[in-house]
Amino acid sequence: MKKSMKTIAVVASLAASIGLAFADNALANNDHASASPSNQVPVTIDTWQQQRHVGQAMMPTFYPNMIAVNAQDVFKVDHQKRDYHLHEIPSVARLLNHPATGSIVVMTANGDVLLEQYRNGHDRSTTFSDQSATKSIGYILLNKAIADGKIKLTDKVEKYIPSIGSGFRGRTVGDVAAMNVNHSVAELAAYKGDPKALANFDKDERVIGMQRNDERLELRDWIESIEKMGQSNQWQGDMANYATINTSVLGWLVESATGVGLDQQIRDLFHEVGGENTVFMGTDFAGTPVIGASMMSSTIDFARYGRLLISDKQQVIQDMKVANKEGEPVPAELTHIESRYYKSAIMNEYGLGHSGWAGQLIWADPESGIIVAINSMIQSELPAPYDHFNKEYEAVFDVVKYMRAQAQQ
C-alpha cells in the first residue's frame, strides 16, 4: 500500500479501531438511513439511533432483553473527599464545560470521590448506556479464568467452542481478546458503506439488541455462522481489527472454560460492583449476556465498576508491560497517546480501560488507584467521535499524572 493511501486508511479507521460498536447506519450510507427526524419521540428500539444523544440515558426503557442487578451489598463511597484542584487542570476544565459531557466521576479504589459533576439534567441516579466501555468486562472475566487455571491465552478457540465456524477457527483466545482476527464482520467496511459488510453489521446489531430482531436470531448461532475474511482469518493489519463480536466470542470461551454460565458470572460481577442503583446488562433473546456492548449503569456505579479493573494490582501492571509487546496497536489519533489493545482492554503507561460509542469511557490506574468514569451525549456524524475521545483521554491522563504526583509528595 502506498504511503498516502495508508495514511488515508488510518484516518478513516479511527472510528472502528477502538470501536464504538453501535454506529448509526446513516453514517455509512444515506440510502440505508432511516428517515426518522432526530427529535422524534418517544425513544424506542426503532428510533433511538436517530437521537442517540438522549437514547444513551434511556436505553433501559427500550432494550428488548436485560439482566438487572440490585447489589446485595453496596460499596460505600465518601463524597466528602473532593479535590477541587482537579477542576483547575485545563484539560479537565474543558471537559467539565463541554456541552456533550453528561457526567464525570473521579474516584479512588477505596471509594473516595474526588470529583463528581453532572450536566444536561442528569444526576447521580441517571442510568447511562456504557456502550463499548462494557468490553472491559472481558478483561475481568478472562483474568479470573486464567488465574483459576481454566483457560490460557494460547488455547485455540475450537478447544472450547468445537462448533465454531471459519471466522474464528484456528485463532487463539489471546487473538480474540486482542481484536486480532480477520472475519466477515468488518465494522470499518460497514462504516464506509460496503453493502455486504453493512448487512453483517446490521445482523450483529439485531442479535445484540440494538436493532429490532424480528427473526429472534440468537447470538451464538450468529457466532457459529461467521466466516473468515478472504483466504485467512489471521489479521495482518497495522492496528487492532475492532469488532464487538470478538468480545461476545470471548464471553462464550470463558463460560465454556469455567463451566459457569455467563449470565451467572455477570450477576456475580454486578453484585461485586456494589452499585447504589440498578445495574443492567443486555442479552439476546436466549438470555446470553452481550458483554461487548450493553452494560447500563449510573456514572457513580460505573466508577465503582472501575475498581474491579485494578483489583489485582500486580497482574494489571504485568499486563500493561506485556501489552506493549503482544497487544494490537490503537492509534494516538483516538486515544491521545498510542495505546495497545490486549485482553479486551486498552492499555498504555497510564493504566487501562475502554471507551464506548458516543463518548463513554472508563479508566483505571493501578499505580495511583484512581478511576475515571465519563458518560457523554454525542450526536456526531461519526460513530466514534475521535476528537471528543481525544479530549477525554487527555483529561484522564492528566488526572492520573496529577494523582501520581500527589502520591509522591
Residue, then its C-alpha position, 0 to 999 in steps of 0.5 A: m500500500k502506498k504511503s498516502m493511501k495508508t495514511i488515508a486508511v488510518v484516518a478513516s479507521l479511527a472510528a472502528s479501531i477502538g470501536l464504538a460498536f453501535a454506529d448509526n447506519a446513516l453514517a455509512n450510507n444515506d440510502h440505508a438511513s432511516a428517515s426518522p427526524s432526530n427529535q422524534v419521540p418517544v425513544t424506542i428500539d426503532t428510533w433511538q439511533q436517530q437521537r442517540h444523544v438522549g437514547q444513551a440515558m434511556m436505553p433501559t426503557f427500550y432494550p428488548n432483553m436485560i439482566a438487572v442487578n440490585a447489589q446485595d451489598v453496596f460499596k460505600v463511597d465518601h463524597q466528602k473527599r473532593d479535590y477541587h484542584l482537579h477542576e483547575i487542570p485545563s484539560v479537565a476544565r474543558l471537559l467539565n464545560h463541554p456541552a456533550t459531557g453528561s457526567i464525570v466521576v473521579m474516584t479512588a479504589n477505596g471509594d473516595v470521590l474526588l470529583e463528581q459533576y453532572r450536566n444536561g439534567h442528569d444526576r447521580s441516579t441517571t442510568f447511562s448506556d456504557q456502550s463499548a466501555t462494557k468490553s472491559i468486562g472481558y478483561i475481568l472475566l478472562n483474568k479470573a479464568i486464567a488465574d483459576g487455571k481454566i483457560k490460557l491465552t494460547d488455547k485455540v478457540e475450537k478447544y472450547i467452542p468445537s462448533i465454531g465456524s471459519g471466522f474464528r477457527g484456528r485463532t487463539v483466545g489471546d487473538v480474540a481478546a486482542m481484536n486480532v482476527n480477520h472475519s466477515v464482520a468488518e465494522l470499518a467496511a460497514y462504516k464506509g458503506d460496503p453493502k455486504a459488510l453493512a448487512n453483517f453489521d446490521k445482523d450483529e446489531r439485531v442479535i445484540g439488541m440494538q436493532r429490532n430482531d424480528e427473526r429472534l436470531e440468537l447470538r451464538d448461532w450468529i457466532e457459529s455462522i461467521e466466516k473468515m475474511g478472504q483466504s485467512n482469518q489471521w489479521q495482518g493489519d497495522m492496528a487492532n481489527y475492532a469488532t464487538i463480536n470478538t468480545s461476545v466470542l470471548g464471553w462464550l470461551v470463558e463460560s465454556a472454560t469455567g463451566v459457569g454460565l455467563d449470565q451467572q458470572i455477570r450477576d456475580l460481577f454486578h453484585e461485586v460492583g456494589g452499585e447504589n442503583t440498578v445495574f443492567m446488562g443486555t442479552d439476546f433473546a436466549g438470555t446470553p449476556v452481550i458483554g461487548a456492548s450493553m452494560m447500563s449503569s449510573t456514572i457513580d456505579f460505573a466508577r465503582y465498576g472501575r475498581l474491579l479493573i485494578s483489583d489485582k494490582q500486580q497482574v494489571i501492571q504485568d499486563m500493561k508491560v506485556a501489552n506493549k509487546e503482544g497487544e494490537p496497536v490503537p492509534a494516538e489519533l483516538t486515544h491521545i497517546e498510542s495505546r495497545y489493545y490486549k485482553s479486551a482492554i486498552m492499555n498504555e503507561y497510564g493504566l487501562g480501560h475502554s471507551g464506548w460509542a458516543g463518548q463513554l469511557i472508563w479508566a483505571d490506574p493501578e499505580s495511583g488507584i484512581i478511576v475515571a468514569i465519563n458518560s457523554m451525549i454525542q450526536s456526531e456524524l461519526p460513530a466514534p467521535y475521535d476528537h471528543f475521545n481525544k479530549e477525554y483521554e487527555a483529561v484522564f491522563d492528566v488526572v492520573k499524572y496529577m494523582r501520581a504526583q500527589a502520591q509522591q509528595 
